[in-house]
């Protein structure tokens, strides 16, 4: 576990993201980043991380994984289409 605080101010949040404070403020205003915690001027690092994951598509479930049978059929069909199977 880290000793770094989970709640961070605007400058620390911008530094955490590698952007300027004005850009961070714009992202918050445009709902690209979460707002500060109500009644504070602090942001939750986990909320920032979650929003980044959402923006970059990390953790999105593309549906069930391909089964072994589905993989075999897909590969078989590809071979047949190439005339090698």
PyMOL commands that set and color helices and strands:
alter all, ss='L'
color gray80, all
select helices_A, chain A and resi 10-17+21-29+45-56+68-82
alter helices_A, ss='H'
color red, helices_A
select strands_A, chain A and resi 7-8+43-44
alter strands_A, ss='S'
color yellow, strands_A
deselect
rebuild
show_as cartoon
